[in-house]
Amino acid sequence: MDVSKMKVDKDLVYLASEFLKAFSNSAARQGHPSNFAKGSGLSFGESGVIEIDEDVSKPLSGFIHRAAKLLGSAAGHEKAIYYTSLKQAHSLYSNKLITRNAALSLIEAVFNQGNTSYEYLAPNSLFRLVADVDELKIGRVRALKTADFSNERKKAHPTHKLEIVIGSGFDFKFTCEKAIISMNPICWVVNVDAIKENVEEESKWLIDVAVSYLRLSYEDWQTSVPQTGSKEPHPTRALVLNKEHVKFQGLNAWAGGMEVPPWYEIDASVLAVATTEMFKEGAEQIFSPQKKSLAERVSQGLGWLTRGRQAEDRSERLLYFFTAIEALLSNDDKTAPIIQTIARHGAVLLTNDNDDRPKVAAEIKKLYRFRSALVHAGTRSILWSASNASQVLAENMFFVVLKKADLTVPHVDFCNKLSSCSYGIPWPK
């Protein structure tokens, strides 16, 4: 549904009208807060102090949830819609504008708030740019030198009273003339479409998608990258070098410990891959996927792959990796048993040897049982070998799809071809 149709959604317009009507009735009473009903809320604004009783809160709650559902997870934020709705209601009432078109005006204000774009800046703790690499672009995500981004801002906004400088970590201070933000030498810059309250969460997700896309697109990583089973550092938080704990066993004690977290080194050879037309086209499809396309599922799965590598707990890692596999291989056919579908289709992706496919499918089924026990019974007795095997399977599946599949095809067509190939035909044909 496009935005213009969302704004005139029958349920949304009705709930907006009911809320404004109830708000108007409450405002007309102009009661003192001491006389408000027990349990009622208060709203301060242009119209004064308004009692938010059940008559007001019920349609407001319905309007908020309907608007959030229509806007989606990135643009919809219930608390932000709540405050925008009350602010708009105050304005409409105080200006005597609560008329037949007032509901549409309220809806317009909420949608304008949600459908906005931001440039998100954060420290980059995961990538290291070698001397001859200034920037790496992956769809909407950029990894670049902070000094270069600071110069970009100065050129675009020469009179702005905020300056970005290089420091040992994030810091914020004021001088008489300007505000100064200190940032790591390397930073992330993400272009994200989201309501302000969701920008950080949505940007982190886009970074996670970008990291897995790059990880699986380049094949000659050095040993510094996170290996199978190792924890990948959070991309924007300061690196933790020292373990702050003590383990006791009787009179024996083991305190702390130090380890160097892994990282991705971005050199000329990585940049050469990331600037090819194939890489850039794939990034465009993944970061702006068509609805119900294979690219949409791949985009979702790449984010979960990164979340799996970031997790410390074995059971969490396995759960995230199988979430990525399900994003790629599960289809809309509710009659097909999901474990059979994932096992057969996954085997098709990983080998064209018909003698090997049953073995691969059996391995996927065995690991999926751990996932099912975890989800349905809370069982977390998972060995590192199982967690690592799920990572290998998941990353190899996505590697093959990125290398061989047309991401623009409908996901259902991709699943149907895997299904037909599962009877002994090579994939891709």
C-alpha positions in Angstrom: 0.0 0.0 0.0 1.4 3.4 -1.0 1.5 6.3 1.5 -1.4 8.2 -0.1 -3.7 5.2 0.4 -2.4 4.7 3.9 -3.4 8.3 4.8 -7.0 7.6 3.9 -7.2 4.2 5.4 -10.8 3.8 6.6 -9.9 2.6 10.2 -7.2 5.2 10.6 -9.5 8.1 9.6 -12.3 6.8 11.9 -10.0 6.5 14.9 -8.5 9.9 14.3 -11.9 11.4 14.1 -13.0 9.7 17.3 -9.9 10.8 19.2 -10.3 14.4 18.1 -13.9 14.4 19.0 -13.2 13.1 22.5 -10.3 15.5 22.9 -12.5 18.4 22.0 -15.1 17.3 24.5 -12.5 17.0 27.2 -11.0 20.4 26.3 -14.4 22.1 26.4 -14.9 21.1 30.0 -11.8 23.0 31.1 -11.8 21.3 34.5 -9.1 21.7 37.1 -6.7 18.8 37.5 -7.8 18.3 41.1 -11.2 17.4 39.7 -10.1 15.0 37.1 -11.1 11.3 37.4 -8.8 9.0 39.2 -6.5 7.3 36.7 -6.9 10.0 34.1 -3.8 11.4 32.4 -2.9 15.0 31.7 -1.8 16.7 28.5 -0.3 20.2 28.6 -0.4 22.4 25.4 -2.0 25.3 23.6 -5.4 24.3 24.8 -4.3 24.3 28.5 -4.4 21.3 30.8 -6.6 18.6 29.2 -7.9 15.5 31.0 -7.0 12.3 29.1 -9.6 10.0 30.4 -10.8 6.7 29.0 -13.0 8.4 26.5 -9.9 10.1 25.0 -7.3 7.4 25.6 -9.2 4.6 24.0 -9.5 6.0 20.5 -6.0 7.6 20.8 -4.6 4.2 21.6 -6.4 2.7 18.6 -5.2 5.5 16.3 -1.6 5.1 17.5 -1.5 1.3 16.9 -3.1 1.6 13.5 -0.8 4.4 12.4 2.3 2.5 13.6 1.2 -0.6 11.8 0.7 1.3 8.5 3.9 3.2 8.9 5.9 0.1 9.6 8.8 -0.7 12.0 11.2 2.0 10.8 8.8 5.0 10.5 6.4 4.0 13.3 7.2 4.7 16.9 4.2 4.5 19.3 5.5 7.0 21.9 6.4 9.6 19.2 3.0 9.2 17.5 1.4 9.7 21.0 3.1 13.0 21.6 2.6 14.2 18.0 -1.1 13.4 18.2 -1.7 15.3 21.4 0.3 18.3 20.1 -1.6 18.4 16.9 -4.9 18.0 18.8 -4.0 21.0 21.0 -3.2 23.1 18.0 -6.4 22.2 16.1 -8.6 22.8 19.1 -7.0 26.1 20.1 -7.3 27.4 16.5 -10.9 26.1 16.2 -9.9 23.8 13.4 -11.5 20.6 14.6 -13.7 20.1 11.6 -14.4 17.4 9.1 -10.9 17.6 7.7 -9.2 17.7 11.1 -8.6 13.9 11.1 -6.7 14.2 7.8 -4.6 17.0 9.2 -3.7 14.9 12.2 -2.8 11.9 10.0 -0.7 14.2 7.8 1.3 15.4 10.8 1.9 11.9 12.1 3.0 10.6 8.6 5.3 13.7 8.0 7.0 12.9 11.3 7.5 9.2 10.4 8.5 9.5 6.8 11.8 11.4 7.3 15.4 10.8 6.3 18.5 11.2 8.5 22.3 11.0 8.1 23.6 8.9 11.1 27.2 9.3 12.3 28.8 6.8 14.7 32.3 5.6 15.6 33.6 2.7 13.5 35.2 0.1 15.7 35.1 -2.7 13.2 36.8 -1.5 10.0 40.4 -0.4 9.6 41.1 1.6 6.5 44.7 1.3 5.3 46.6 4.4 4.2 45.5 4.4 0.6 41.8 3.8 1.3 39.8 6.8 2.3 36.2 5.5 2.0 34.2 2.3 1.5 30.6 2.5 0.3 28.2 -0.3 0.7 24.7 0.7 -0.3 23.4 3.3 2.2 26.4 2.7 4.5 29.8 4.4 4.3 32.9 3.7 6.2 35.3 6.6 6.0 37.9 8.7 7.7 36.3 11.1 10.2 38.5 14.0 9.0 37.0 13.6 5.5 33.5 13.6 6.8 34.2 16.7 8.9 35.4 18.4 5.8 32.3 17.4 3.9 30.1 18.9 6.6 32.1 22.2 6.6 31.7 22.5 2.9 28.0 21.8 3.0 27.3 23.9 6.1 30.1 26.5 6.5 28.3 28.5 9.2 27.1 25.6 11.3 28.0 25.8 14.9 29.0 22.1 15.3 32.4 20.7 14.4 33.5 17.1 14.2 37.1 16.4 15.3 39.3 13.3 15.7 39.8 12.0 19.2 40.4 8.8 21.1 36.7 8.2 21.6 33.3 9.8 21.5 33.1 13.1 23.4 30.9 16.2 23.4 31.7 19.6 24.7 30.8 23.3 24.2 33.0 26.3 23.6 31.9 30.0 23.4 31.6 29.7 19.6 30.5 26.1 18.8 29.8 22.6 19.9 32.5 20.1 19.3 32.0 16.3 18.9 35.1 14.1 19.2 35.0 10.9 17.2 37.2 7.9 16.4 39.5 8.3 13.3 37.2 6.0 11.4 33.4 6.5 11.3 30.2 5.1 10.0 27.8 7.4 8.0 24.4 5.8 7.2 21.5 7.3 5.2 18.4 6.0 6.9 14.7 6.5 6.4 13.1 6.4 9.8 11.4 8.3 12.5 13.9 10.1 14.7 13.4 7.7 17.7 14.3 4.7 15.5 17.3 6.1 13.6 19.9 4.5 15.8 18.3 1.0 15.7 17.6 1.1 12.0 21.1 2.4 11.2 22.7 -0.4 13.3 20.7 -2.9 11.3 21.8 -1.4 8.0 25.5 -1.5 9.2 25.0 -5.2 10.1 23.6 -5.9 6.6 26.5 -4.1 5.0 29.1 -6.0 7.0 27.8 -9.4 6.1 27.4 -8.4 2.4 31.0 -7.3 2.3 32.3 -10.3 4.3 30.7 -12.8 1.9 31.5 -10.8 -1.3 35.3 -10.7 -0.7 37.1 -14.1 -0.6 40.7 -13.2 0.5 40.3 -11.9 4.0 43.4 -11.9 6.2 43.4 -13.7 9.6 42.3 -10.5 11.5 38.6 -11.0 10.5 36.2 -12.7 12.9 36.7 -16.5 12.3 34.0 -19.1 12.6 33.0 -19.3 16.3 34.7 -16.0 17.3 32.7 -13.0 18.5 32.5 -10.1 16.1 32.8 -6.7 17.9 29.9 -4.4 18.0 30.4 -2.0 15.0 29.9 1.3 16.8 31.0 0.6 20.4 34.4 0.9 21.9 36.5 -2.2 21.8 36.8 -4.2 25.0 40.4 -5.5 25.4 40.4 -6.6 29.0 38.1 -9.2 30.6 36.8 -7.8 33.9 36.2 -10.9 36.0 37.7 -13.4 38.3 37.2 -17.2 38.2 37.8 -19.1 41.5 38.3 -22.8 42.1 39.3 -23.3 45.7 42.6 -21.4 46.2 43.1 -21.0 42.5 42.1 -17.8 40.9 42.1 -16.6 37.3 41.7 -12.9 36.9 40.8 -11.0 33.8 42.8 -11.6 30.7 43.4 -9.7 27.5 42.5 -10.4 23.9 42.7 -8.4 20.7 39.3 -8.3 19.1 39.1 -9.1 15.4 38.5 -6.5 12.7 38.1 -6.1 9.0 41.0 -4.6 7.2 39.9 -2.6 4.2 42.8 -2.4 1.7 43.0 -1.8 -2.0 42.0 -5.3 -2.9 38.8 -5.1 -0.8 38.1 -1.7 -2.3 38.6 -3.1 -5.8 35.8 -5.7 -5.2 33.5 -3.1 -3.5 33.7 -0.8 -6.5 32.8 -3.3 -9.2 29.5 -2.9 -10.9 28.4 -6.3 -9.7 29.0 -5.4 -6.0 27.3 -2.0 -6.4 24.2 -3.5 -8.2 23.9 -6.1 -5.5 24.1 -3.5 -2.8 21.4 -1.4 -4.5 19.1 -4.5 -4.7 19.8 -5.5 -1.1 19.4 -2.0 0.5 16.3 -1.0 -1.6 14.7 -4.4 -2.3 11.4 -4.9 -4.2 8.6 -6.4 -2.1 8.6 -10.2 -1.9 11.8 -10.4 -4.0 14.8 -12.7 -3.2 16.8 -9.5 -2.5 14.4 -8.7 0.4 15.0 -12.0 2.0 18.7 -11.9 1.4 18.8 -8.4 3.0 17.0 -9.7 6.1 19.2 -12.8 6.3 22.5 -10.8 6.0 21.5 -8.7 9.1 20.8 -11.9 11.1 24.1 -13.4 10.1 25.9 -10.4 11.6 23.8 -10.6 14.8 24.8 -14.3 15.0 28.5 -13.4 14.8 28.1 -10.6 17.4 26.5 -12.9 20.0 28.6 -14.5 22.7 26.2 -17.3 23.8 26.4 -20.5 21.7 22.6 -20.9 21.8 22.0 -17.3 20.7 24.4 -17.7 17.8 22.7 -20.9 16.5 19.3 -19.2 16.8 20.4 -16.2 14.8 22.1 -18.3 12.1 19.0 -20.4 11.6 16.9 -17.2 11.6 19.1 -16.1 8.6 18.6 -19.5 6.9 14.8 -19.3 7.4 14.8 -15.8 6.0 16.4 -17.2 2.9 14.7 -20.6 2.4 11.3 -20.5 4.1 8.4 -19.9 1.8 4.7 -19.0 2.0 3.5 -22.5 1.6 2.0 -23.3 5.0 1.4 -26.9 4.0 5.1 -27.7 3.5 7.0 -28.9 6.6 9.6 -26.2 7.3 12.4 -28.5 8.4 12.0 -30.6 5.2 11.9 -27.5 3.0 15.0 -25.9 4.6 17.0 -29.2 4.6 16.2 -30.0 0.9 16.6 -26.5 -0.4 19.7 -25.9 1.6 21.3 -29.0 0.3 20.6 -27.9 -3.3 22.4 -24.6 -2.6 25.4 -26.3 -1.1 26.1 -29.1 -3.6 25.1 -30.5 -7.0 26.4 -33.9 -6.1 23.2 -36.0 -5.6 25.1 -38.5 -3.4 26.1 -35.6 -1.0 22.7 -33.9 -0.9 21.1 -36.3 1.5 24.1 -36.0 3.8 23.9 -32.3 3.8 20.1 -32.3 4.3 20.6 -34.7 7.3 23.1 -32.3 8.9 20.8 -29.4 8.5 17.9 -31.4 10.1 20.2 -32.4 13.0 21.1 -28.8 13.7 17.5 -27.6 13.2 16.4 -29.8 16.0 18.7 -27.8 18.4 17.0 -24.7 17.1 13.5 -26.1 17.7 14.4 -27.3 21.2 15.7 -23.9 22.0 12.7 -22.0 20.7 10.0 -24.3 21.9 11.4 -25.6 25.1 14.1 -23.1 26.1 16.8 -25.8 25.9 20.2 -24.2 25.6 22.4 -27.2 25.9 24.2 -26.6 22.6 27.8 -27.4 21.9 30.2 -25.0 20.2 30.5 -27.5 17.4 26.8 -27.2 16.6 26.8 -23.4 16.8 29.9 -23.2 14.5 28.4 -25.7 12.1 25.2 -23.6 11.8 27.4 -20.6 11.0 29.3 -22.4 8.3 26.0 -23.7 6.7 24.4 -20.3 6.9 27.3 -18.3 5.5 27.9 -20.8 2.7 24.3 -20.6 1.6 24.3 -16.8 1.4 27.8 -16.9 -0.3 26.4 -19.1 -3.0 23.2 -17.1 -3.5 25.1 -13.8 -3.7 27.5 -15.4 -6.3 25.0 -17.2 -8.4 21.4 -16.1 -8.0 19.4 -13.2 -9.5 18.3 -11.2 -6.5 15.6 -9.4 -8.5 13.5 -12.5 -9.0 10.4 -13.1 -6.8 11.3 -15.1 -3.7 8.6 -17.7 -4.5 10.2 -18.4 -7.9 13.6 -18.9 -6.2 12.0 -21.4 -3.8 10.2 -23.2 -6.6 13.4 -23.6 -8.6 15.2 -25.0 -5.5 12.2 -27.4 -5.0 12.4 -28.7 -8.6 16.2 -29.0 -8.4 15.9 -31.0 -5.1 14.9 -34.0 -7.3 18.3 -34.4 -8.8 18.8 -31.3 -11.0 21.8 -29.1 -10.7 21.3 -25.5 -9.3 21.4 -23.1 -10.9 20.2 -24.8 -14.1 
